[in-house]
Amino acid sequence: MNCERCGKAMYRYNTCNYCKRRIDVNCMKSSRRVSKVIRLVICKDDWSKMPSRRAFKSAAKEA
């Protein structure tokens, strides 16, 4: 399976909660566990978009 952001081969992936792409660890900018079951992941592309970054940070503060 290949990373949908950079195209490199990967065997473990995370799904970005904002663009819904499957990304590898190198393309993941940040991740937070909001609750025991919910984990937010944001990729490097969405980190540069301010609305996505604000949503990530505000969702992490609510829990």
Buried (B, 14 or more C-beta within 10 A) or exposed (E): EEBBBEEEEBEEBBBBBBBEBBBBEEBBBBBBEEEEEEEBBBBBBBBEEEEBBEBBBEBBEEE
